[in-house]
Amino acid sequence: MAFDGIITQAMTRELSDALLLGKIDNVYQPESDELVFHIHTRSGNRRLYATTDSACACVRLIDEGLVNPPQPQAFCMLLRKHLRGGRITEICQKDAERIIEFSLETLNELGFTVSRKLIFEIMGKHSNIVLVDMSSGKIIDSIKRVSIDVNRARQLLPGKLYQYPPAQDKIPYKEATREDLQNAGSTGKAVLACIGGLSPAVARHLAAQEDREKVLRSVMEEIEAGGFVPRVYLDAEGTPREYHIMPLTEFEDTCEVRTFDTLSHALTFFFENKQSSNRARQKSHDLVRAVSAALDKHYLKDQRLKEDLLTAENSEPLRLYGELLTANMHLLRPGMKEIEVTNYYDGSQVKIPLDPRYSPNKNAQNYFKRYGKAKTAIHEKKIQLEENRGSIEYLESVLTYLNNTGSIREIEALREELEETGFLRRRKQKGPRKNKRFKPDPRVYTTSDGFQVLVGRNNKENDALTLQMAAKTDYWLHTKDIPGSHVIVRTEGGEITETAIYEAASIAAFFSKARSSGNVPVDYVRVRYVKKPNGAKPGMVIFTHNRTVFVDPKDPEASVSRP
């Protein structure tokens, strides 16, 4: 899993073809180690993504934008100041290193043309992005500042002269001759120690070849001609193991090979599906932990409320004690700790505890008072139990969405929802908070017989989907007593088919907590019978006239078509 020199060369060629002479419209920094550049080119607008995360450091083109923070970070603002409106004049690789350089021409504050160089160093945990003034060679700033305390040999700080990383004592793969390659050794480790710019997998592949120069030269010729074929190797479970633009011997026979049109698409697929570098899972971890902690508190509260309710419901003896003490007041004496009297309801003998500190009349009044409090508590505890149960159902649904999603955008939407409902503290934001208008964007599928199926991505979207977007004649589906998404089948005023019900129910089961189960119960009913109680939390509804089907969850990408 290495972004080696060969991959860097191929990516440089791909970026040159796509971005050369393009103009930088804007710069965004979704995370502290990520940058997204919006670039206007002759063939349209493109997005360049770069990250210095040690687990997935790379530079590539992406199709979809990422979720940006409310306020841009300092390095993002600096890049906007120096690069916005700048034109890309050259994209090149530094020798055979994992370094891609963007040369740009832009205007300074006085309107004069100045040259800048944006350098992407893709080196695992040492990855960095550095902006350099080409006239002076000095660093303007870097996404990760490196002080003398961190690296005594090479500092990356504003105002210092930019120096390339120290060269390794190896022969660059671009300059290696036939003799260099053949004499590099018979093992991958030996080739790796002798030839620079290769990943361990490529070194092992070359070590097994008879004509190493021919293999290496053919790859570089393919890059120059733009005819390389990016590939990702998947294991038996479908998890990406490795990627490259050349066939790797050790993976060809043991893994599934998936090819892509562009290297950017291959890298996007690899990193989004590689669990160890899945940014969405990393981002959702804190939310999952916060929601789980809130759930534990509400589970404990539910248990204590039930215990209090049980105690309150067993308070009838308190009323009886008060009545019997009042009826037998003449037998009571100050300082008594208990008294045995006859229960005039059934003639049995009853022992009543007394507090010697109080008078007989005060003891009787205390029992009546405790009985009155218990009766009030029954009503209040039931209300609290109902509210707490609503919170538990809501948090369980949010946890289900977090566990089922792999989208950073959906995770951020869930974070905002938790902040709005008060379960999560709002993040600090400079300046006035902007109230963004909520725009539902449900998943859309089509059943095999032509019915459109809409699926909510979170509880706010569930409300919008069910209460605003759906017609009264459409059908609403949801897993029975199991957290999950609201699913709407649009009927256009007609009758739904049995096929559509079962396919939509399978989708509802897939987007629920029961995704990994079988024979999942799913309720379905016309939307007109679905109501939202006053004060209910997002996504919480009640319904009547429902029927239930039992289905197995199915991935809608495989079971139905996407419009």
Buried (B, 14 or more C-beta within 10 A) or exposed (E): BBBBBBBBBBBBBBBBEBBBEBBBEBBBBBBEBBBBBBBBBEEEEBBBBBBBBEBBBBBBBBEEEBBBBEEBBEBBEBBBEBBBBBBBEEBBBBBBBBBBBBBBBBEEEEEEEBBBBBBBBBBBEBBBBBBBBBEEEEBBBBBBBBEEEEEEEBBBEEEBEBEEBEEEEBBBBBEBEEEBBEEBBEEBEBBBBBBBBBBBBBBBBBBBBEEBBEBBBEBBEBBEEEEBBBBBBBEEEEEBBBBBBBBBBBBEEEBEBBEBEBBBBBBBBBBBBBEEBBBBBBBBEEBBEBBEEBBEEBEEBBEEBEEBBEEBEEBEEBBBBBBBBBEBEEEBEEEBEEBEBEEEEEEEEBEBEBEEEEEBEEBBBBBBEBBBBBBEBBEBBEEBBEBBEBBBBBBBBBBBBBBBBBBBBBBBBBBBBBEEBEBBEEEEEEEEEEEEEBEBEBBEBBBEEEBBBBBBBBBBBBBBBBBEBBEEBBBBBBBBEBBBBBBBBBBEEEEBBEEBBBBBBBBBBBBBBBBEEEEBBBBBBBBBEBEBEEEBBBBBBEBEEBEEBEBBBBEBEEBBEEE
